[in-house]
């Protein structure tokens, strides 16, 4: 296309685009890449192309033959004077010319169509990367704001994308690859990365809460994508980010109170990246988060009218505090033992005083306390071994053995949701303990933790069959049902079990613990409103393969094969000294990551769900 003028008009471009979209339907990644490269070549070739002026062209053509000189003496000679030809010649097709905004619009129109398959979307994502690479660093740096707004707002906030969960998760991954791996790391220099940080905060993050009335508040998906881009740029810049550290810190602390858990976790990750790059920010961020946690908790216990946003703000600041505390072992010169001791005292006092309030306030206090304890677990055995006996007692009180099989029948769904919520939070701190303090796992401690896991599964078996209700007053949070708490507790039990079996004290585990934990995966019909077989039969006409099942249960249970990565079983990695994950074909480029989303969607979506 670069060597011929035949594709420089709108008609030829439309015909080529239709052929390219058909080629992107191919299952072969090489075909999709070739089609994306062809489309990118056409769009980049039309970028900045000037429309020729037909009047100027006609004047140039008429000026080739000089006209006869006019005679003043004989006016008859005026008849032989040559007049330039008229600029209106035969009608020509307008030359194709696109600005960068129009190029991106051409791609987003096709990407957001509801009828487009996942293969075509993968090809369009590849086309985005090819276009930015062909345009070069200078154009990308000068138009970073346009690119940022297009990817985070036009794509991630598009209703056609957000209406489908898996389509949204795939788009999140594509945007992450394009914005971070291609644009942020490969095309932007150090000055461009600093300017990119300023652009993200000034144009996106500072718009929360809503500042301009006429401008709609950004969606949580847009904010999450921007925050991950911030964390990636901070990791690339390192200590160079010191020049904009105040802008980053103030902006992140402002977004940390967002009611969305996704945004809170993304903000916490960005705060952790900032504290790693600029260790001098460690104590200031911890101090600000602790003050905000204390302020929000005091409002919980004093205000008469409470809403869910107040509960969310408490957990948001707690997540940020726990994330920043977790890097204290990496920056010991900037950490403070006194501060960490005060955080543990705050968490312990919250657990002790949680019974003095109603269930919703108490659930928030308990969640904040266990989040803080989970953050302290990353300090390692030197800190935890001093408080291990106290922690085991707290875990035992939070995960007691059910007294009777039918004891939960007389409880309301709100009370059962609260009890499940307490167990899920406590198990999350146990998981953090197993992750960072394996040296403290003696045979006795392993037996105690195993008994707690067993007690949690026994409690889940006593829950009623009906776990959903339309009555909002019977929910801890308006968007979470009892069935959601049930699933979260089972997930934590399975995660803790997975950590325990990797230790030398695996014989201390209960024999039926694994069976009880995976029953949730093996029996999806117990939690789904309709039969899985009925769902498959109803979609027989459009059913392609097992990876298209979106039931959230059997979708990608096995994680031993993820793309070209092959995981080893536990006994293989221990006895044969084999690596936990081996890769028989090294493909780590952004293009390979996009191909894996289409070829092995389940594992990539699990990854996105975990880290987004």
C-alpha positions as CSV (number, residue, x, y, z in Angstrom):
1,X,0.0,0.0,0.0
2,X,2.9,2.3,0.5
3,X,4.2,1.8,-3.0
4,X,1.0,2.3,-5.0
5,X,-1.5,5.2,-5.3
6,X,-4.5,2.9,-5.9
7,X,-5.5,2.7,-2.3
8,X,-5.5,6.4,-1.5
9,X,-9.2,7.0,-1.9
10,X,-12.2,6.1,0.3
11,X,-13.7,3.6,-2.1
12,X,-10.6,1.4,-2.3
13,X,-10.1,1.7,1.5
14,X,-13.6,0.5,2.3
15,X,-13.1,-2.6,0.0
16,X,-9.7,-3.4,1.6
17,X,-11.1,-3.0,5.1
18,X,-13.9,-5.5,4.5
19,X,-11.4,-8.0,3.2
20,X,-9.1,-7.4,6.2
21,X,-12.0,-7.9,8.7
22,X,-12.8,-11.2,7.0
23,X,-9.2,-12.3,7.2
24,X,-9.2,-11.5,11.0
25,X,-11.8,-14.2,11.5
26,X,-9.0,-16.8,10.9
27,X,-8.0,-19.0,13.8
28,X,-4.3,-18.6,12.7
29,X,-2.5,-15.9,14.6
30,X,-0.2,-15.3,11.7
31,X,-3.1,-14.5,9.4
32,X,-4.6,-12.0,11.9
33,X,-1.2,-10.3,12.3
34,X,-0.8,-10.0,8.5
35,X,-4.3,-8.5,8.2
36,X,-3.6,-6.1,11.1
37,X,-0.3,-5.0,9.5
38,X,-2.1,-4.4,6.2
39,X,-4.8,-2.3,7.8
40,X,-2.2,-0.4,9.9
41,X,-0.2,0.4,6.8
42,X,-3.3,1.9,5.1
43,X,-4.3,4.0,8.1
44,X,-0.7,5.3,8.8
45,X,-0.3,6.0,5.1
46,X,-3.4,8.2,5.2
47,X,-2.2,10.0,8.3
48,X,-1.3,13.6,7.6
49,X,-1.9,13.2,3.9
50,X,-2.8,16.6,2.3
51,X,-5.7,16.9,-0.1
52,X,-4.5,18.2,-3.5
53,X,-6.0,21.6,-4.6
54,X,-7.5,21.1,-8.1
55,X,-7.3,24.9,-8.8
56,X,-3.6,25.0,-8.2
57,X,-3.1,21.9,-10.2
58,X,-4.9,23.4,-13.2
59,X,-2.9,26.6,-13.0
60,X,0.4,24.6,-13.0
61,X,-0.9,22.7,-16.0
62,X,-1.8,25.9,-17.9
63,X,1.5,27.5,-17.1
64,X,3.5,24.9,-19.1
65,X,3.0,26.7,-22.4
66,X,3.6,30.5,-22.2
67,X,0.8,32.7,-23.7
68,X,1.5,35.1,-26.5
69,X,2.5,38.6,-25.4
70,X,-0.3,41.1,-25.7
71,X,0.2,43.9,-28.3
72,X,-0.8,47.4,-27.4
73,X,-0.8,48.5,-31.0
74,X,-3.1,45.8,-32.6
75,X,-5.9,44.8,-30.4
76,X,-6.9,42.1,-33.0
77,X,-4.0,39.9,-31.7
78,X,-5.9,39.4,-28.5
79,X,-7.8,36.6,-30.2
80,X,-4.6,34.5,-30.3
81,X,-4.0,34.9,-26.5
82,X,-4.0,31.6,-24.7
83,X,-6.2,31.5,-21.6
84,X,-5.5,29.0,-18.8
85,X,-7.8,26.0,-18.8
86,X,-10.6,25.9,-16.3
87,X,-9.7,24.3,-12.9
88,X,-12.9,22.2,-13.0
89,X,-11.7,19.1,-14.8
90,X,-13.1,15.6,-14.7
91,X,-14.4,14.5,-11.3
92,X,-11.8,12.6,-9.2
93,X,-12.2,10.6,-6.1
94,X,-11.1,12.5,-2.9
95,X,-7.8,11.5,-1.6
96,X,-8.0,9.6,1.7
97,X,-6.6,11.6,4.7
98,X,-7.0,10.8,8.4
99,X,-6.0,12.5,11.6
100,X,-4.9,10.4,14.5
101,X,-8.4,10.8,16.1
102,X,-10.0,9.6,13.0
103,X,-7.6,6.6,12.7
104,X,-8.5,5.5,16.2
105,X,-12.2,6.1,15.5
106,X,-11.9,3.7,12.5
107,X,-10.7,1.0,14.8
108,X,-13.0,1.6,17.7
109,X,-16.1,1.5,15.5
110,X,-15.3,-2.0,14.3
111,X,-14.1,-3.1,17.8
112,X,-17.3,-2.1,19.6
113,X,-19.7,-3.8,17.2
114,X,-21.7,-6.4,19.1
115,X,-21.5,-8.9,16.2
116,X,-17.7,-8.9,16.0
117,X,-16.0,-12.0,17.2
118,X,-13.2,-12.3,19.7
119,X,-10.7,-13.1,16.9
120,X,-11.5,-9.9,15.1
121,X,-11.1,-7.9,18.3
122,X,-7.7,-9.6,18.9
123,X,-6.7,-8.5,15.3
124,X,-7.8,-5.0,15.9
125,X,-5.8,-4.9,19.1
126,X,-2.8,-6.0,17.1
127,X,-3.6,-3.2,14.6
128,X,-3.5,-0.7,17.4
129,X,0.0,-1.8,18.3
130,X,1.2,-1.7,14.7
131,X,-0.2,1.8,14.2
132,X,1.5,3.3,17.3
133,X,4.8,1.5,16.3
134,X,4.7,2.9,12.8
135,X,3.8,6.4,13.9
136,X,6.9,6.5,16.1
137,X,7.8,8.0,19.5
138,X,7.5,11.6,18.4
139,X,3.8,11.4,17.3
140,X,2.9,9.2,20.2
141,X,4.4,11.5,22.8
142,X,2.7,14.5,21.3
143,X,-0.7,12.8,21.2
144,X,-0.6,10.7,24.4
145,X,-3.6,12.5,25.8
146,X,-5.6,11.5,22.7
147,X,-4.5,7.9,22.8
148,X,-5.2,7.7,26.6
149,X,-8.7,9.1,26.3
150,X,-9.5,6.8,23.4
151,X,-8.3,3.6,25.0
152,X,-9.7,4.2,28.5
153,X,-12.9,6.1,27.7
154,X,-14.0,5.2,24.1
155,X,-13.2,1.5,24.5
156,X,-13.4,0.6,28.2
157,X,-16.4,2.7,28.9
158,X,-18.3,1.8,25.8
159,X,-21.7,0.3,26.6
160,X,-21.3,-2.5,24.0
161,X,-18.1,-3.6,25.8
162,X,-19.3,-3.2,29.4
163,X,-22.5,-5.2,28.9
164,X,-20.5,-8.5,28.5
165,X,-18.2,-9.4,31.3
166,X,-15.7,-11.5,29.3
167,X,-15.7,-9.0,26.5
168,X,-14.8,-6.3,29.1
169,X,-12.0,-8.4,30.7
170,X,-10.5,-9.1,27.3
171,X,-10.6,-5.4,26.4
172,X,-8.9,-4.6,29.8
173,X,-6.1,-6.9,28.9
174,X,-5.7,-5.5,25.4
175,X,-5.7,-1.9,26.7
176,X,-3.1,-2.9,29.4
177,X,-0.8,-4.4,26.7
178,X,-1.2,-1.5,24.4
179,X,-0.9,1.3,26.9
180,X,1.7,-0.1,29.2
181,X,3.9,-2.6,27.2
182,X,3.8,-0.9,23.8
183,X,3.3,2.8,24.4
184,X,4.6,3.2,27.9
185,X,7.7,1.1,27.8
186,X,8.7,0.9,24.2
187,X,7.7,4.3,22.6
188,X,7.9,6.8,25.4
189,X,11.3,8.1,26.6
190,X,11.9,9.4,30.1
191,X,10.5,12.8,29.5
192,X,7.6,11.4,27.7
193,X,6.8,9.1,30.6
194,X,6.9,12.0,33.0
195,X,4.6,13.9,30.8
196,X,2.3,10.9,30.5
197,X,2.0,10.7,34.3
198,X,1.0,14.4,34.4
199,X,-1.5,13.8,31.6
200,X,-3.1,10.8,33.4
201,X,-3.6,12.7,36.6
202,X,-4.7,16.0,35.1
203,X,-7.2,14.6,32.6
204,X,-8.5,11.4,34.3
205,X,-7.6,10.8,37.9
206,X,-8.2,14.4,39.1
207,X,-11.8,14.2,37.6
208,X,-12.8,12.0,40.5
209,X,-14.9,13.1,42.4
210,X,-16.8,14.9,39.6
211,X,-15.4,18.4,39.3
212,X,-17.2,19.7,36.1
213,X,-21.0,19.3,36.2
214,X,-21.3,19.0,32.4
215,X,-18.7,16.2,32.3
216,X,-19.9,12.7,33.3
217,X,-18.0,10.9,36.1
218,X,-15.5,8.4,34.8
219,X,-16.4,4.7,35.1
220,X,-14.5,2.4,37.4
221,X,-13.0,0.6,34.4
222,X,-11.5,3.8,33.1
223,X,-10.0,4.6,36.5
224,X,-8.6,1.1,37.0
225,X,-6.9,1.2,33.6
226,X,-5.4,4.6,34.3
227,X,-4.2,3.5,37.7
228,X,-2.5,0.4,36.3
229,X,-0.8,2.6,33.7
230,X,0.4,4.9,36.5
231,X,1.9,2.0,38.4
232,X,3.6,0.8,35.2
233,X,5.1,4.2,34.5
234,X,6.3,4.5,38.1
235,X,8.1,1.2,37.9
236,X,9.7,2.2,34.6
237,X,10.9,5.6,35.9
238,X,12.1,4.5,39.3
239,X,13.6,7.3,41.4
240,X,13.1,9.8,38.5
241,X,9.4,10.0,39.5
242,X,10.5,12.2,42.5
243,X,9.8,15.4,40.5
244,X,6.1,14.5,40.4
245,X,5.8,12.6,43.6
246,X,3.4,15.1,45.3
247,X,1.1,15.1,42.3
248,X,0.9,11.3,42.3
249,X,0.5,10.9,46.1
250,X,-2.3,13.5,46.4
251,X,-4.2,12.1,43.4
252,X,-3.9,8.5,44.5
253,X,-5.1,9.3,48.0
254,X,-8.1,11.1,46.5
255,X,-9.1,8.1,44.4
256,X,-8.5,5.6,47.2
257,X,-12.0,6.5,48.6
258,X,-13.7,5.3,45.5
259,X,-16.6,2.9,46.3
260,X,-15.4,0.3,43.7
261,X,-13.2,-2.5,45.1
262,X,-11.5,-2.7,41.7
263,X,-10.4,0.9,41.9
264,X,-9.3,0.6,45.5
265,X,-7.0,-2.4,44.8
266,X,-5.6,-0.7,41.7
267,X,-4.9,2.5,43.7
268,X,-3.3,0.5,46.5
269,X,-1.0,-1.1,43.9
270,X,0.0,2.3,42.5
271,X,0.6,3.6,46.0
272,X,2.9,0.6,46.7
273,X,4.8,1.3,43.5
274,X,5.2,4.9,44.5
275,X,6.6,4.0,47.9
276,X,9.0,1.6,46.3
277,X,10.3,4.2,43.9
278,X,10.4,7.0,46.4
279,X,10.9,5.5,49.9
280,X,10.6,8.9,51.6
281,X,6.9,8.7,50.9
282,X,6.5,5.5,53.0
283,X,5.8,7.1,56.4
284,X,3.8,10.1,55.1
285,X,1.4,7.7,53.1
286,X,1.1,5.4,56.1
287,X,0.3,8.3,58.4
288,X,-2.3,9.8,56.1
289,X,-4.0,6.4,55.6
290,X,-4.1,5.7,59.3
291,X,-5.7,9.1,60.0
292,X,-8.3,8.6,57.3
293,X,-9.1,5.1,58.6
294,X,-9.6,6.4,62.2
295,X,-11.7,9.3,60.9
296,X,-14.0,7.1,58.8
297,X,-14.4,4.5,61.6
298,X,-15.4,7.3,64.0
299,X,-18.0,8.4,61.5
300,X,-19.4,4.9,61.3
301,X,-20.0,4.8,65.1
302,X,-21.3,8.3,65.4
303,X,-23.5,8.9,62.4
304,X,-27.1,7.7,62.5
305,X,-27.7,7.5,58.8
306,X,-25.1,5.3,57.1
307,X,-24.7,4.4,53.4
308,X,-22.6,1.8,51.6
309,X,-20.2,4.5,50.3
310,X,-19.0,5.2,53.9
311,X,-18.3,1.5,54.4
312,X,-16.4,1.3,51.2
313,X,-14.3,4.3,52.0
314,X,-13.1,2.6,55.2
315,X,-12.0,-0.5,53.4
316,X,-10.4,1.6,50.7
317,X,-8.1,3.4,53.1
318,X,-7.4,0.1,54.9
319,X,-6.3,-1.5,51.6
320,X,-4.0,1.3,50.8
321,X,-2.5,1.2,54.3
322,X,-1.9,-2.6,54.1
323,X,-0.3,-2.3,50.6
324,X,2.1,0.4,51.7
325,X,3.0,-1.5,55.0
326,X,3.9,-4.6,53.0
327,X,7.0,-2.9,51.4
328,X,8.5,-2.1,54.8
329,X,10.8,-5.1,54.6
330,X,12.1,-3.9,51.3
331,X,12.8,-0.4,52.6
332,X,13.8,-1.0,56.3
333,X,15.6,2.3,56.6
334,X,12.4,4.2,55.9
335,X,10.1,2.0,58.0
336,X,9.1,2.4,61.7
337,X,8.5,-0.4,64.1
338,X,6.4,1.9,66.2
339,X,4.0,2.6,63.3
340,X,3.6,-1.1,62.6
341,X,2.9,-1.8,66.3
342,X,0.2,0.9,66.3
343,X,-1.4,-0.6,63.2
344,X,-1.6,-4.0,65.0
345,X,-3.0,-2.4,68.1
346,X,-5.7,-0.7,66.0
347,X,-6.7,-3.9,64.3
348,X,-6.9,-5.8,67.6
349,X,-9.0,-3.1,69.2
350,X,-11.4,-3.1,66.2
351,X,-11.9,-6.9,66.6
352,X,-12.6,-6.6,70.3
353,X,-15.0,-3.7,70.0
354,X,-16.9,-5.0,66.9
355,X,-19.6,-6.7,69.0
356,X,-20.7,-3.3,70.4
357,X,-22.4,-2.2,67.1
358,X,-24.9,-3.4,64.6
359,X,-24.0,-6.0,62.0
360,X,-23.2,-3.6,59.1
361,X,-20.9,-1.4,61.2
362,X,-19.3,-4.5,62.9
363,X,-18.7,-6.2,59.5
364,X,-16.8,-3.1,58.3
365,X,-14.7,-2.9,61.4
366,X,-13.8,-6.6,61.2
367,X,-12.9,-6.3,57.5
368,X,-10.7,-3.4,58.1
369,X,-9.0,-5.2,61.0
370,X,-8.2,-8.3,59.1
371,X,-7.0,-6.3,56.1
372,X,-4.5,-4.5,58.3
373,X,-3.4,-7.8,59.9
374,X,-3.0,-9.3,56.4
375,X,-0.8,-6.4,55.4
376,X,1.4,-6.9,58.5
377,X,2.0,-10.5,57.6
378,X,4.4,-9.4,54.9
379,X,6.8,-8.1,57.6
380,X,8.0,-11.6,58.0
381,X,8.7,-14.1,60.8
382,X,10.8,-11.6,62.9
383,X,7.7,-9.5,63.5
384,X,5.0,-12.1,63.4
385,X,6.6,-14.7,65.8
386,X,6.2,-12.3,68.7
387,X,2.5,-12.1,68.1
388,X,1.8,-15.6,66.8
389,X,0.0,-16.8,69.9
390,X,-2.3,-13.8,69.9
391,X,-3.0,-14.3,66.2
392,X,-3.8,-18.0,66.6
393,X,-6.3,-17.0,69.3
394,X,-7.9,-14.4,67.1
395,X,-8.2,-16.9,64.2
396,X,-9.7,-19.5,66.5
397,X,-12.4,-17.1,67.7
398,X,-13.2,-16.0,64.1
399,X,-13.3,-19.6,62.8
400,X,-15.1,-21.7,65.5
401,X,-16.5,-25.1,65.1
402,X,-20.3,-25.1,64.5
403,X,-22.1,-26.3,67.6
404,X,-25.0,-28.0,66.0
405,X,-25.9,-29.0,62.4
406,X,-29.2,-27.1,62.3
407,X,-28.1,-24.1,64.3
408,X,-28.2,-21.8,61.3
409,X,-31.8,-22.5,60.4
410,X,-33.1,-20.0,62.8
411,X,-30.8,-17.2,61.6
412,X,-31.7,-14.7,59.0
413,X,-29.8,-14.2,55.7
414,X,-28.3,-11.0,57.1
415,X,-26.8,-12.8,60.1
416,X,-25.5,-15.7,57.9
417,X,-24.0,-13.2,55.5
418,X,-22.2,-11.6,58.5
419,X,-20.9,-14.9,59.8
420,X,-19.6,-15.9,56.3
421,X,-18.1,-12.4,55.8
422,X,-16.1,-12.8,59.1
423,X,-14.8,-16.2,58.0
424,X,-13.8,-14.9,54.6
425,X,-11.8,-12.0,56.1
426,X,-10.1,-14.2,58.6
427,X,-9.1,-16.7,56.0
428,X,-7.6,-14.0,53.9
429,X,-5.2,-13.1,56.7
430,X,-4.4,-16.7,57.2
431,X,-3.5,-17.0,53.5
432,X,-1.2,-14.0,53.9
433,X,0.4,-15.7,56.9
434,X,1.0,-18.8,54.9
435,X,2.5,-16.8,52.0
436,X,5.1,-14.8,54.0
437,X,5.7,-16.8,57.2
438,X,6.2,-20.4,56.2
439,X,9.2,-20.7,58.6
440,X,6.8,-20.4,61.5
441,X,4.7,-23.4,60.4
442,X,5.4,-26.1,62.9
443,X,3.4,-29.3,63.1
444,X,1.2,-27.8,65.8
445,X,0.5,-24.6,63.9
446,X,-0.3,-26.6,60.8
447,X,-2.8,-28.7,62.7
448,X,-4.5,-25.7,64.1
449,X,-4.8,-24.0,60.8
450,X,-6.1,-27.2,59.3
451,X,-8.7,-27.5,62.0
452,X,-9.8,-23.9,61.2
453,X,-10.2,-24.7,57.5
454,X,-12.2,-27.8,58.5
455,X,-14.5,-25.7,60.7
456,X,-15.1,-23.2,57.9
457,X,-16.2,-25.9,55.5
458,X,-18.5,-27.4,58.2
459,X,-20.1,-24.0,58.6
460,X,-20.7,-23.7,54.9
461,X,-22.4,-27.0,54.8
462,X,-25.0,-25.8,57.4
463,X,-26.1,-22.8,55.2
464,X,-29.6,-23.0,53.8
465,X,-30.3,-24.0,50.3
466,X,-31.7,-20.6,49.4
467,X,-28.9,-18.0,49.5
468,X,-30.5,-15.1,47.6
469,X,-33.1,-12.5,48.4
470,X,-34.6,-9.4,46.9
471,X,-34.9,-7.7,50.2
472,X,-32.0,-5.3,50.4
473,X,-32.3,-5.0,54.2
474,X,-31.2,-8.7,54.4
475,X,-27.8,-7.9,52.8
476,X,-24.7,-6.5,54.3
477,X,-24.0,-4.7,51.1
478,X,-26.7,-4.0,48.4
479,X,-24.7,-5.8,45.7
480,X,-23.6,-8.9,47.6
481,X,-25.8,-11.9,48.4
482,X,-25.2,-14.8,50.8
483,X,-24.3,-17.0,47.8
484,X,-21.4,-14.6,47.0
485,X,-20.1,-14.9,50.6
486,X,-20.4,-18.6,50.4
487,X,-18.3,-18.7,47.2
488,X,-15.7,-16.4,48.6
489,X,-15.2,-18.5,51.7
490,X,-14.8,-21.6,49.6
491,X,-12.2,-19.9,47.5
492,X,-10.2,-18.9,50.5
493,X,-10.4,-22.4,51.9
494,X,-9.1,-23.8,48.7
495,X,-6.3,-21.2,48.5
496,X,-5.2,-21.9,52.0
497,X,-5.3,-25.7,51.4
498,X,-3.1,-25.1,48.3
499,X,-0.5,-23.3,50.4
500,X,-0.5,-26.0,53.1
501,X,0.0,-29.0,50.9
502,X,3.3,-27.4,49.6
503,X,4.7,-27.7,53.1
504,X,6.4,-30.7,54.8
505,X,3.5,-30.9,57.3
506,X,0.9,-31.9,54.8
507,X,0.0,-35.1,56.7
508,X,-1.6,-32.9,59.4
509,X,-4.4,-31.9,57.0
510,X,-7.9,-33.4,57.3
511,X,-8.4,-36.1,54.8
512,X,-11.7,-34.7,53.4
513,X,-10.7,-31.1,53.3
514,X,-9.8,-31.0,49.6
515,X,-13.0,-32.8,48.7
516,X,-15.2,-30.3,50.6
517,X,-13.3,-27.4,49.1
518,X,-13.6,-28.4,45.5
519,X,-17.2,-29.5,45.8
520,X,-18.1,-25.9,44.8
521,X,-16.3,-26.4,41.4
522,X,-17.6,-29.9,40.9
523,X,-21.2,-29.1,41.4
524,X,-22.0,-25.8,39.7
525,X,-25.7,-26.5,39.4
526,X,-25.9,-26.1,43.2
527,X,-25.2,-22.4,42.7
528,X,-26.5,-21.6,39.2
529,X,-30.3,-20.8,38.8
530,X,-30.5,-23.1,35.7
531,X,-29.0,-26.4,34.8
532,X,-25.7,-26.3,32.9
533,X,-26.8,-29.0,30.5
534,X,-29.9,-27.0,29.7
535,X,-27.8,-23.9,29.0
536,X,-25.6,-25.9,26.7
537,X,-28.6,-27.4,24.9
538,X,-30.3,-24.0,24.4
539,X,-27.1,-22.6,22.8
540,X,-26.4,-25.6,20.6
541,X,-26.6,-23.5,17.4
542,X,-23.9,-21.1,18.5
543,X,-21.8,-23.4,20.7
544,X,-18.2,-23.6,19.5
545,X,-16.0,-25.1,22.2
546,X,-15.8,-25.6,26.0
547,X,-13.9,-22.3,26.5
548,X,-17.0,-20.3,25.4
549,X,-18.9,-21.4,28.6
550,X,-19.3,-18.4,30.8
551,X,-20.9,-19.9,33.9
552,X,-18.1,-18.7,36.3
553,X,-17.7,-22.1,37.7
554,X,-16.2,-24.7,35.3
555,X,-14.5,-22.0,33.3
556,X,-10.8,-22.7,33.4
557,X,-10.5,-24.9,36.6
558,X,-7.3,-26.5,35.4
559,X,-4.3,-24.1,35.5
560,X,-1.5,-26.5,34.6
561,X,-1.6,-25.5,30.9
562,X,-1.7,-21.8,30.2
563,X,-0.8,-21.0,26.7
564,X,2.8,-22.2,26.2
565,X,3.4,-22.5,29.9
566,X,3.2,-26.0,31.4
567,X,2.8,-26.3,35.2
568,X,4.3,-29.2,37.1
569,X,2.4,-31.2,39.7
570,X,3.5,-30.7,43.3
571,X,5.1,-34.1,43.6
572,X,7.0,-33.6,40.4
573,X,8.4,-30.2,41.4
574,X,9.5,-31.6,44.8
575,X,11.0,-35.0,43.8
576,X,12.4,-34.3,40.4
577,X,13.6,-30.7,41.2
578,X,11.6,-29.5,38.2
579,X,10.6,-25.9,37.9
580,X,7.0,-25.1,38.9
581,X,6.3,-23.6,35.5
582,X,8.2,-24.4,32.3
583,X,7.8,-22.7,28.9
584,X,8.6,-24.7,25.8
585,X,8.2,-21.8,23.4
586,X,9.5,-18.5,24.6
587,X,6.9,-16.0,23.4
588,X,6.5,-13.0,25.7
589,X,5.9,-10.2,23.2
590,X,2.7,-8.1,23.3
591,X,1.5,-9.9,20.2
592,X,1.9,-13.3,21.8
593,X,-0.1,-12.1,24.8
594,X,-2.9,-11.0,22.6
595,X,-2.9,-14.4,20.8
596,X,-3.1,-16.2,24.1
597,X,-6.3,-14.3,25.0
598,X,-8.0,-15.8,22.0
599,X,-6.4,-19.3,22.1
600,X,-6.6,-19.8,25.9
601,X,-9.2,-17.3,27.1
602,X,-10.1,-18.9,30.4
603,X,-6.6,-18.6,32.0
604,X,-6.1,-15.0,30.9
605,X,-9.5,-14.0,32.2
606,X,-8.7,-15.6,35.6
607,X,-5.5,-13.6,35.6
608,X,-7.3,-10.4,34.8
609,X,-10.0,-11.0,37.4
610,X,-7.3,-11.5,40.0
611,X,-5.2,-8.5,39.3
612,X,-7.9,-6.0,38.1
